[in-house]
């Protein structure tokens, strides 16, 4: 009888240990399964911070500059006091390329910038021009563009020995009912979330931003190909 009680006690203890181990394994599995989501969130946060750092480097603070930001509840109206309401993300239309690009509206940046690669400077009719490739974030197709150089700016990034020289061009764009020409700094934004960034120079006097909304303006559609086109 005593031996049976001892055996029962041992079995009970082993079962308790097994149950504890199983619980620990379940906790480990749960933790491991949650890691991809955490990494994804961290990647997004890092990309956003990198984007902000890049724009801070490209656009030094300007004295007495008031960001054009309006916080409001979502509304069906698309303008206030004659100004277009934009969300923090919008589609921007480039007529020369007949395509839209996702853009981030950044009231903290002075000038706008776009994802330009393979930048080459050349001269045309005695004026400096640049040719470059513009591409979507998720589409590797490169779209060639050319534009006259408005000016050049120097950017000194962290740990950089020499300042980087970047070209500024002026391009016509459309965003909803807005049709205007605005300046863009040419920069490699391939590691950024958005290929296009629109700053305060674009927003001034024509738009206000509701950061609680996204894609408030309609996405323009390409012109249908003519029947006679091959």
Secondary structure as the mmCIF struct_conf table of DSSP 4:
data_model
#
loop_
_struct_conf.conf_type_id
_struct_conf.id
_struct_conf.beg_label_comp_id
_struct_conf.beg_label_asym_id
_struct_conf.beg_label_seq_id
_struct_conf.end_label_comp_id
_struct_conf.end_label_asym_id
_struct_conf.end_label_seq_id
HELX_RH_AL_P HELX_RH_AL_P1 UNK A 2 UNK A 58
BEND BEND1 UNK A 59 UNK A 59
TURN_TY1_P TURN_TY1_P1 UNK A 63 UNK A 64
BEND BEND2 UNK A 76 UNK A 76
BEND BEND3 UNK A 78 UNK A 78
STRN STRN1 UNK A 79 UNK A 80
TURN_TY1_P TURN_TY1_P2 UNK A 81 UNK A 82
STRN STRN2 UNK A 83 UNK A 86
BEND BEND4 UNK A 88 UNK A 88
STRN STRN3 UNK A 89 UNK A 94
TURN_TY1_P TURN_TY1_P3 UNK A 95 UNK A 98
STRN STRN4 UNK A 99 UNK A 105
TURN_TY1_P TURN_TY1_P4 UNK A 107 UNK A 108
BEND BEND5 UNK A 110 UNK A 111
STRN STRN5 UNK A 112 UNK A 124
TURN_TY1_P TURN_TY1_P5 UNK A 125 UNK A 126
STRN STRN6 UNK A 127 UNK A 134
BEND BEND6 UNK A 137 UNK A 138
STRN STRN7 UNK A 143 UNK A 155
TURN_TY1_P TURN_TY1_P6 UNK A 158 UNK A 159
BEND BEND7 UNK A 161 UNK A 162
HELX_LH_PP_P HELX_LH_PP_P1 UNK A 163 UNK A 163
STRN STRN8 UNK A 164 UNK A 175
TURN_TY1_P TURN_TY1_P7 UNK A 176 UNK A 177
STRN STRN9 UNK A 178 UNK A 187
TURN_TY1_P TURN_TY1_P8 UNK A 190 UNK A 191
BEND BEND8 UNK A 192 UNK A 193
BEND BEND9 UNK A 195 UNK A 195
STRN STRN10 UNK A 196 UNK A 198
HELX_RH_AL_P HELX_RH_AL_P2 UNK A 200 UNK A 203
TURN_TY1_P TURN_TY1_P9 UNK A 204 UNK A 206
STRN STRN11 UNK A 207 UNK A 209
TURN_TY1_P TURN_TY1_P10 UNK A 211 UNK A 212
BEND BEND10 UNK A 214 UNK A 214
BEND BEND11 UNK A 217 UNK A 217
HELX_LH_PP_P HELX_LH_PP_P2 UNK A 218 UNK A 226
TURN_TY1_P TURN_TY1_P11 UNK A 227 UNK A 228
#
